[in-house]
């Protein structure tokens, strides 16, 4: 069994999905995953489909060097954003996988929230490219591992009202209070 970086708070009410050595850029996938963290399953799926159709962008927060600006990023109070379609499609497939895992565990798929999603760098693939004057340079690719945990939201239970306990004061506090109330010199 593959080890996740963290466990769900309530494993019976959670489902997992994982992808290893995915042939998508690490940096693009990292930003796309951070954009959907905390969303519900349906909202995340709709968002990623909109990204594929370039209706909404993915805000680039960490790896933002040389990233162009777009007005679609204003939605996230950012200015830089892109539309990493390949990363979005891979994450959509993982969400579909997590949804089927949830159905297998008899969880309510309409009530699932992405509580944990992590993208980490995988081992780079080596190729080579041929340069001028007979030289050879490395031509690496940057794949990634993705893991996610979706949990069912707990129904909010109202806290029962507690009886107000009488406050106990020390002799010193009572004396100070009397002095303040009396106003004597």
FILUMBA-214928 format. One record per residue (C-alpha): residue number from 0; residue in one letter; x, y, z. Coordinates in Angstrom, 3 decimals. Layout:
<nodes>
<node><resi>NUM</resi><resn>A</resn><xx>X</xx><yy>Y</yy><zz>Z</zz></node>
...
</nodes>
This chain:
<nodes>
<node><resi>0</resi><resn>X</resn><xx>0.000</xx><yy>0.000</yy><zz>0.000</zz></node>
<node><resi>1</resi><resn>X</resn><xx>1.250</xx><yy>3.481</yy><zz>-0.881</zz></node>
<node><resi>2</resi><resn>X</resn><xx>1.910</xx><yy>5.843</yy><zz>2.006</zz></node>
<node><resi>3</resi><resn>X</resn><xx>0.193</xx><yy>9.225</yy><zz>1.978</zz></node>
<node><resi>4</resi><resn>X</resn><xx>1.863</xx><yy>12.221</yy><zz>3.589</zz></node>
<node><resi>5</resi><resn>X</resn><xx>-1.044</xx><yy>12.527</yy><zz>6.032</zz></node>
<node><resi>6</resi><resn>X</resn><xx>-4.126</xx><yy>10.583</yy><zz>7.060</zz></node>
<node><resi>7</resi><resn>X</resn><xx>-7.751</xx><yy>11.712</yy><zz>7.064</zz></node>
<node><resi>8</resi><resn>X</resn><xx>-9.148</xx><yy>12.862</yy><zz>10.402</zz></node>
<node><resi>9</resi><resn>X</resn><xx>-12.003</xx><yy>10.340</yy><zz>10.033</zz></node>
<node><resi>10</resi><resn>X</resn><xx>-10.942</xx><yy>7.575</yy><zz>7.578</zz></node>
<node><resi>11</resi><resn>X</resn><xx>-14.446</xx><yy>6.049</yy><zz>7.429</zz></node>
<node><resi>12</resi><resn>X</resn><xx>-15.833</xx><yy>9.356</yy><zz>6.072</zz></node>
<node><resi>13</resi><resn>X</resn><xx>-12.982</xx><yy>10.029</yy><zz>3.611</zz></node>
<node><resi>14</resi><resn>X</resn><xx>-11.673</xx><yy>8.762</yy><zz>0.284</zz></node>
<node><resi>15</resi><resn>X</resn><xx>-8.267</xx><yy>9.010</yy><zz>-1.337</zz></node>
<node><resi>16</resi><resn>X</resn><xx>-6.789</xx><yy>9.152</yy><zz>-4.816</zz></node>
<node><resi>17</resi><resn>X</resn><xx>-3.200</xx><yy>9.189</yy><zz>-5.960</zz></node>
<node><resi>18</resi><resn>X</resn><xx>-1.228</xx><yy>9.490</yy><zz>-9.184</zz></node>
<node><resi>19</resi><resn>X</resn><xx>2.477</xx><yy>8.660</yy><zz>-9.426</zz></node>
<node><resi>20</resi><resn>X</resn><xx>4.982</xx><yy>9.738</yy><zz>-12.091</zz></node>
<node><resi>21</resi><resn>X</resn><xx>2.383</xx><yy>11.737</yy><zz>-14.019</zz></node>
<node><resi>22</resi><resn>X</resn><xx>3.722</xx><yy>13.216</yy><zz>-17.259</zz></node>
<node><resi>23</resi><resn>X</resn><xx>2.641</xx><yy>16.782</yy><zz>-16.500</zz></node>
<node><resi>24</resi><resn>X</resn><xx>4.726</xx><yy>19.759</yy><zz>-15.445</zz></node>
<node><resi>25</resi><resn>X</resn><xx>5.229</xx><yy>19.893</yy><zz>-11.696</zz></node>
<node><resi>26</resi><resn>X</resn><xx>4.916</xx><yy>23.676</yy><zz>-11.371</zz></node>
<node><resi>27</resi><resn>X</resn><xx>1.686</xx><yy>23.940</yy><zz>-13.386</zz></node>
<node><resi>28</resi><resn>X</resn><xx>0.130</xx><yy>21.037</yy><zz>-11.490</zz></node>
<node><resi>29</resi><resn>X</resn><xx>1.200</xx><yy>22.536</yy><zz>-8.141</zz></node>
<node><resi>30</resi><resn>X</resn><xx>-0.577</xx><yy>25.820</yy><zz>-8.898</zz></node>
<node><resi>31</resi><resn>X</resn><xx>-3.687</xx><yy>24.064</yy><zz>-10.266</zz></node>
<node><resi>32</resi><resn>X</resn><xx>-3.905</xx><yy>21.820</yy><zz>-7.187</zz></node>
<node><resi>33</resi><resn>X</resn><xx>-3.569</xx><yy>24.794</yy><zz>-4.833</zz></node>
<node><resi>34</resi><resn>X</resn><xx>-6.401</xx><yy>26.527</yy><zz>-6.694</zz></node>
<node><resi>35</resi><resn>X</resn><xx>-8.848</xx><yy>23.647</yy><zz>-5.990</zz></node>
<node><resi>36</resi><resn>X</resn><xx>-7.781</xx><yy>22.966</yy><zz>-2.378</zz></node>
<node><resi>37</resi><resn>X</resn><xx>-10.742</xx><yy>23.437</yy><zz>-0.034</zz></node>
<node><resi>38</resi><resn>X</resn><xx>-13.364</xx><yy>23.294</yy><zz>-2.793</zz></node>
<node><resi>39</resi><resn>X</resn><xx>-16.182</xx><yy>20.771</yy><zz>-2.860</zz></node>
<node><resi>40</resi><resn>X</resn><xx>-15.932</xx><yy>17.973</yy><zz>-5.425</zz></node>
<node><resi>41</resi><resn>X</resn><xx>-18.568</xx><yy>19.393</yy><zz>-7.803</zz></node>
<node><resi>42</resi><resn>X</resn><xx>-17.222</xx><yy>22.961</yy><zz>-7.600</zz></node>
<node><resi>43</resi><resn>X</resn><xx>-13.668</xx><yy>21.743</yy><zz>-8.288</zz></node>
<node><resi>44</resi><resn>X</resn><xx>-14.795</xx><yy>19.668</yy><zz>-11.281</zz></node>
<node><resi>45</resi><resn>X</resn><xx>-16.707</xx><yy>22.620</yy><zz>-12.754</zz></node>
<node><resi>46</resi><resn>X</resn><xx>-13.743</xx><yy>24.946</yy><zz>-12.158</zz></node>
<node><resi>47</resi><resn>X</resn><xx>-11.273</xx><yy>22.603</yy><zz>-13.895</zz></node>
<node><resi>48</resi><resn>X</resn><xx>-13.642</xx><yy>22.187</yy><zz>-16.862</zz></node>
<node><resi>49</resi><resn>X</resn><xx>-13.834</xx><yy>25.996</yy><zz>-17.115</zz></node>
<node><resi>50</resi><resn>X</resn><xx>-10.016</xx><yy>26.141</yy><zz>-17.051</zz></node>
<node><resi>51</resi><resn>X</resn><xx>-9.892</xx><yy>23.641</yy><zz>-19.953</zz></node>
<node><resi>52</resi><resn>X</resn><xx>-12.254</xx><yy>25.896</yy><zz>-21.924</zz></node>
<node><resi>53</resi><resn>X</resn><xx>-10.238</xx><yy>29.008</yy><zz>-20.879</zz></node>
<node><resi>54</resi><resn>X</resn><xx>-13.265</xx><yy>30.583</yy><zz>-19.188</zz></node>
<node><resi>55</resi><resn>X</resn><xx>-11.439</xx><yy>30.860</yy><zz>-15.831</zz></node>
<node><resi>56</resi><resn>X</resn><xx>-7.716</xx><yy>30.911</yy><zz>-15.126</zz></node>
<node><resi>57</resi><resn>X</resn><xx>-5.456</xx><yy>29.287</yy><zz>-12.536</zz></node>
<node><resi>58</resi><resn>X</resn><xx>-3.729</xx><yy>31.946</yy><zz>-10.395</zz></node>
<node><resi>59</resi><resn>X</resn><xx>0.043</xx><yy>31.451</yy><zz>-10.213</zz></node>
<node><resi>60</resi><resn>X</resn><xx>1.112</xx><yy>32.345</yy><zz>-6.664</zz></node>
<node><resi>61</resi><resn>X</resn><xx>4.472</xx><yy>30.627</yy><zz>-6.097</zz></node>
<node><resi>62</resi><resn>X</resn><xx>6.003</xx><yy>29.842</yy><zz>-9.487</zz></node>
<node><resi>63</resi><resn>X</resn><xx>5.136</xx><yy>33.174</yy><zz>-11.062</zz></node>
<node><resi>64</resi><resn>X</resn><xx>8.310</xx><yy>34.259</yy><zz>-12.858</zz></node>
<node><resi>65</resi><resn>X</resn><xx>7.565</xx><yy>35.330</yy><zz>-16.468</zz></node>
<node><resi>66</resi><resn>X</resn><xx>3.847</xx><yy>34.481</yy><zz>-16.076</zz></node>
<node><resi>67</resi><resn>X</resn><xx>1.630</xx><yy>36.788</yy><zz>-18.119</zz></node>
<node><resi>68</resi><resn>X</resn><xx>-1.162</xx><yy>38.840</yy><zz>-16.606</zz></node>
<node><resi>69</resi><resn>X</resn><xx>-4.847</xx><yy>38.265</yy><zz>-17.256</zz></node>
<node><resi>70</resi><resn>X</resn><xx>-8.020</xx><yy>39.947</yy><zz>-15.984</zz></node>
<node><resi>71</resi><resn>X</resn><xx>-9.433</xx><yy>36.491</yy><zz>-15.130</zz></node>
<node><resi>72</resi><resn>X</resn><xx>-6.973</xx><yy>36.338</yy><zz>-12.200</zz></node>
<node><resi>73</resi><resn>X</resn><xx>-8.821</xx><yy>39.217</yy><zz>-10.453</zz></node>
<node><resi>74</resi><resn>X</resn><xx>-11.269</xx><yy>36.592</yy><zz>-9.187</zz></node>
<node><resi>75</resi><resn>X</resn><xx>-8.470</xx><yy>35.401</yy><zz>-6.857</zz></node>
<node><resi>76</resi><resn>X</resn><xx>-7.131</xx><yy>38.935</yy><zz>-6.090</zz></node>
<node><resi>77</resi><resn>X</resn><xx>-4.094</xx><yy>38.169</yy><zz>-8.248</zz></node>
<node><resi>78</resi><resn>X</resn><xx>-2.861</xx><yy>39.514</yy><zz>-11.568</zz></node>
<node><resi>79</resi><resn>X</resn><xx>-0.899</xx><yy>36.559</yy><zz>-12.966</zz></node>
<node><resi>80</resi><resn>X</resn><xx>-2.591</xx><yy>33.426</yy><zz>-14.256</zz></node>
<node><resi>81</resi><resn>X</resn><xx>-2.546</xx><yy>30.738</yy><zz>-16.914</zz></node>
<node><resi>82</resi><resn>X</resn><xx>-4.669</xx><yy>27.903</yy><zz>-18.294</zz></node>
<node><resi>83</resi><resn>X</resn><xx>-2.686</xx><yy>24.657</yy><zz>-17.719</zz></node>
<node><resi>84</resi><resn>X</resn><xx>-5.056</xx><yy>22.370</yy><zz>-19.636</zz></node>
<node><resi>85</resi><resn>X</resn><xx>-3.008</xx><yy>19.175</yy><zz>-19.331</zz></node>
<node><resi>86</resi><resn>X</resn><xx>-2.694</xx><yy>19.580</yy><zz>-15.537</zz></node>
<node><resi>87</resi><resn>X</resn><xx>-6.416</xx><yy>20.346</yy><zz>-15.260</zz></node>
<node><resi>88</resi><resn>X</resn><xx>-7.333</xx><yy>17.186</yy><zz>-17.201</zz></node>
<node><resi>89</resi><resn>X</resn><xx>-5.047</xx><yy>15.013</yy><zz>-15.048</zz></node>
<node><resi>90</resi><resn>X</resn><xx>-6.586</xx><yy>16.470</yy><zz>-11.855</zz></node>
<node><resi>91</resi><resn>X</resn><xx>-10.095</xx><yy>15.918</yy><zz>-13.277</zz></node>
<node><resi>92</resi><resn>X</resn><xx>-9.220</xx><yy>12.243</yy><zz>-13.815</zz></node>
<node><resi>93</resi><resn>X</resn><xx>-7.940</xx><yy>11.989</yy><zz>-10.224</zz></node>
<node><resi>94</resi><resn>X</resn><xx>-11.134</xx><yy>13.625</yy><zz>-8.926</zz></node>
<node><resi>95</resi><resn>X</resn><xx>-13.189</xx><yy>11.114</yy><zz>-10.922</zz></node>
<node><resi>96</resi><resn>X</resn><xx>-11.124</xx><yy>8.313</yy><zz>-9.387</zz></node>
<node><resi>97</resi><resn>X</resn><xx>-11.682</xx><yy>9.722</yy><zz>-5.881</zz></node>
<node><resi>98</resi><resn>X</resn><xx>-15.423</xx><yy>10.002</yy><zz>-6.596</zz></node>
<node><resi>99</resi><resn>X</resn><xx>-15.655</xx><yy>6.332</yy><zz>-7.585</zz></node>
<node><resi>100</resi><resn>X</resn><xx>-13.679</xx><yy>5.404</yy><zz>-4.449</zz></node>
<node><resi>101</resi><resn>X</resn><xx>-16.218</xx><yy>7.394</yy><zz>-2.417</zz></node>
<node><resi>102</resi><resn>X</resn><xx>-19.149</xx><yy>5.634</yy><zz>-4.084</zz></node>
<node><resi>103</resi><resn>X</resn><xx>-17.512</xx><yy>2.290</yy><zz>-3.291</zz></node>
<node><resi>104</resi><resn>X</resn><xx>-17.345</xx><yy>3.343</yy><zz>0.396</zz></node>
<node><resi>105</resi><resn>X</resn><xx>-21.013</xx><yy>4.502</yy><zz>0.260</zz></node>
<node><resi>106</resi><resn>X</resn><xx>-20.141</xx><yy>8.161</yy><zz>0.894</zz></node>
<node><resi>107</resi><resn>X</resn><xx>-22.283</xx><yy>11.084</yy><zz>-0.242</zz></node>
<node><resi>108</resi><resn>X</resn><xx>-20.390</xx><yy>12.446</yy><zz>-3.274</zz></node>
<node><resi>109</resi><resn>X</resn><xx>-22.344</xx><yy>15.733</yy><zz>-3.214</zz></node>
<node><resi>110</resi><resn>X</resn><xx>-20.956</xx><yy>16.464</yy><zz>0.240</zz></node>
<node><resi>111</resi><resn>X</resn><xx>-17.230</xx><yy>15.810</yy><zz>-0.353</zz></node>
<node><resi>112</resi><resn>X</resn><xx>-14.592</xx><yy>18.485</yy><zz>0.195</zz></node>
<node><resi>113</resi><resn>X</resn><xx>-10.938</xx><yy>18.423</yy><zz>-0.877</zz></node>
<node><resi>114</resi><resn>X</resn><xx>-9.199</xx><yy>18.659</yy><zz>2.495</zz></node>
<node><resi>115</resi><resn>X</resn><xx>-5.711</xx><yy>17.608</yy><zz>1.382</zz></node>
<node><resi>116</resi><resn>X</resn><xx>-4.023</xx><yy>17.768</yy><zz>-1.995</zz></node>
<node><resi>117</resi><resn>X</resn><xx>-0.281</xx><yy>17.583</yy><zz>-2.445</zz></node>
<node><resi>118</resi><resn>X</resn><xx>1.917</xx><yy>17.724</yy><zz>-5.521</zz></node>
<node><resi>119</resi><resn>X</resn><xx>5.535</xx><yy>16.629</yy><zz>-5.236</zz></node>
<node><resi>120</resi><resn>X</resn><xx>8.318</xx><yy>16.343</yy><zz>-7.781</zz></node>
<node><resi>121</resi><resn>X</resn><xx>8.984</xx><yy>12.922</yy><zz>-9.305</zz></node>
<node><resi>122</resi><resn>X</resn><xx>12.269</xx><yy>11.674</yy><zz>-10.722</zz></node>
<node><resi>123</resi><resn>X</resn><xx>13.114</xx><yy>13.569</yy><zz>-13.890</zz></node>
<node><resi>124</resi><resn>X</resn><xx>13.209</xx><yy>11.802</yy><zz>-17.242</zz></node>
<node><resi>125</resi><resn>X</resn><xx>16.472</xx><yy>12.133</yy><zz>-19.172</zz></node>
<node><resi>126</resi><resn>X</resn><xx>16.693</xx><yy>12.768</yy><zz>-22.892</zz></node>
<node><resi>127</resi><resn>X</resn><xx>19.289</xx><yy>14.603</yy><zz>-24.911</zz></node>
<node><resi>128</resi><resn>X</resn><xx>19.325</xx><yy>17.361</yy><zz>-27.451</zz></node>
<node><resi>129</resi><resn>X</resn><xx>22.015</xx><yy>17.996</yy><zz>-30.035</zz></node>
<node><resi>130</resi><resn>X</resn><xx>23.612</xx><yy>21.436</yy><zz>-30.136</zz></node>
<node><resi>131</resi><resn>X</resn><xx>25.972</xx><yy>23.281</yy><zz>-32.433</zz></node>
<node><resi>132</resi><resn>X</resn><xx>29.595</xx><yy>22.166</yy><zz>-32.881</zz></node>
<node><resi>133</resi><resn>X</resn><xx>28.845</xx><yy>18.544</yy><zz>-31.949</zz></node>
<node><resi>134</resi><resn>X</resn><xx>27.838</xx><yy>19.194</yy><zz>-28.359</zz></node>
<node><resi>135</resi><resn>X</resn><xx>25.040</xx><yy>17.413</yy><zz>-26.467</zz></node>
<node><resi>136</resi><resn>X</resn><xx>22.900</xx><yy>18.933</yy><zz>-23.713</zz></node>
<node><resi>137</resi><resn>X</resn><xx>20.451</xx><yy>17.400</yy><zz>-21.246</zz></node>
<node><resi>138</resi><resn>X</resn><xx>16.757</xx><yy>17.546</yy><zz>-22.162</zz></node>
<node><resi>139</resi><resn>X</resn><xx>14.916</xx><yy>16.740</yy><zz>-18.936</zz></node>
<node><resi>140</resi><resn>X</resn><xx>11.212</xx><yy>16.549</yy><zz>-18.161</zz></node>
<node><resi>141</resi><resn>X</resn><xx>9.659</xx><yy>17.337</yy><zz>-14.776</zz></node>
<node><resi>142</resi><resn>X</resn><xx>6.896</xx><yy>14.845</yy><zz>-13.853</zz></node>
<node><resi>143</resi><resn>X</resn><xx>5.097</xx><yy>14.837</yy><zz>-10.518</zz></node>
<node><resi>144</resi><resn>X</resn><xx>3.239</xx><yy>12.765</yy><zz>-7.937</zz></node>
<node><resi>145</resi><resn>X</resn><xx>-0.235</xx><yy>13.908</yy><zz>-6.814</zz></node>
<node><resi>146</resi><resn>X</resn><xx>-2.183</xx><yy>12.730</yy><zz>-3.776</zz></node>
<node><resi>147</resi><resn>X</resn><xx>-5.536</xx><yy>13.940</yy><zz>-2.501</zz></node>
<node><resi>148</resi><resn>X</resn><xx>-7.938</xx><yy>13.217</yy><zz>0.340</zz></node>
<node><resi>149</resi><resn>X</resn><xx>-11.619</xx><yy>14.141</yy><zz>0.149</zz></node>
<node><resi>150</resi><resn>X</resn><xx>-13.730</xx><yy>14.140</yy><zz>3.292</zz></node>
<node><resi>151</resi><resn>X</resn><xx>-17.451</xx><yy>14.346</yy><zz>3.946</zz></node>
<node><resi>152</resi><resn>X</resn><xx>-18.487</xx><yy>17.494</yy><zz>5.757</zz></node>
<node><resi>153</resi><resn>X</resn><xx>-19.663</xx><yy>16.928</yy><zz>9.303</zz></node>
<node><resi>154</resi><resn>X</resn><xx>-23.175</xx><yy>18.142</yy><zz>10.023</zz></node>
<node><resi>155</resi><resn>X</resn><xx>-23.015</xx><yy>21.121</yy><zz>12.353</zz></node>
<node><resi>156</resi><resn>X</resn><xx>-24.218</xx><yy>20.194</yy><zz>15.843</zz></node>
<node><resi>157</resi><resn>X</resn><xx>-25.327</xx><yy>23.043</yy><zz>18.060</zz></node>
<node><resi>158</resi><resn>X</resn><xx>-23.468</xx><yy>23.332</yy><zz>21.320</zz></node>
<node><resi>159</resi><resn>X</resn><xx>-25.750</xx><yy>22.878</yy><zz>24.356</zz></node>
<node><resi>160</resi><resn>X</resn><xx>-25.992</xx><yy>25.897</yy><zz>26.606</zz></node>
<node><resi>161</resi><resn>X</resn><xx>-24.111</xx><yy>25.550</yy><zz>29.856</zz></node>
<node><resi>162</resi><resn>X</resn><xx>-25.354</xx><yy>26.913</yy><zz>33.158</zz></node>
<node><resi>163</resi><resn>X</resn><xx>-23.566</xx><yy>30.098</yy><zz>34.115</zz></node>
<node><resi>164</resi><resn>X</resn><xx>-21.476</xx><yy>29.389</yy><zz>37.177</zz></node>
<node><resi>165</resi><resn>X</resn><xx>-21.191</xx><yy>32.045</yy><zz>39.869</zz></node>
<node><resi>166</resi><resn>X</resn><xx>-17.793</xx><yy>33.686</yy><zz>39.668</zz></node>
<node><resi>167</resi><resn>X</resn><xx>-15.646</xx><yy>33.126</yy><zz>42.716</zz></node>
<node><resi>168</resi><resn>X</resn><xx>-13.464</xx><yy>35.964</yy><zz>43.945</zz></node>
<node><resi>169</resi><resn>X</resn><xx>-10.585</xx><yy>35.957</yy><zz>46.392</zz></node>
<node><resi>170</resi><resn>X</resn><xx>-10.624</xx><yy>38.204</yy><zz>49.497</zz></node>
<node><resi>171</resi><resn>X</resn><xx>-8.141</xx><yy>40.522</yy><zz>47.836</zz></node>
<node><resi>172</resi><resn>X</resn><xx>-10.323</xx><yy>40.892</yy><zz>44.699</zz></node>
<node><resi>173</resi><resn>X</resn><xx>-13.420</xx><yy>41.569</yy><zz>46.857</zz></node>
<node><resi>174</resi><resn>X</resn><xx>-11.531</xx><yy>44.243</yy><zz>48.804</zz></node>
<node><resi>175</resi><resn>X</resn><xx>-10.397</xx><yy>45.959</yy><zz>45.602</zz></node>
<node><resi>176</resi><resn>X</resn><xx>-13.925</xx><yy>45.847</yy><zz>44.236</zz></node>
<node><resi>177</resi><resn>X</resn><xx>-15.348</xx><yy>47.400</yy><zz>47.428</zz></node>
<node><resi>178</resi><resn>X</resn><xx>-12.724</xx><yy>50.122</yy><zz>47.263</zz></node>
<node><resi>179</resi><resn>X</resn><xx>-13.601</xx><yy>50.875</yy><zz>43.614</zz></node>
<node><resi>180</resi><resn>X</resn><xx>-17.371</xx><yy>50.910</yy><zz>44.293</zz></node>
<node><resi>181</resi><resn>X</resn><xx>-17.163</xx><yy>52.913</yy><zz>47.495</zz></node>
<node><resi>182</resi><resn>X</resn><xx>-14.878</xx><yy>55.530</yy><zz>45.972</zz></node>
<node><resi>183</resi><resn>X</resn><xx>-13.376</xx><yy>56.230</yy><zz>49.396</zz></node>
<node><resi>184</resi><resn>X</resn><xx>-10.002</xx><yy>57.896</yy><zz>49.778</zz></node>
</nodes>
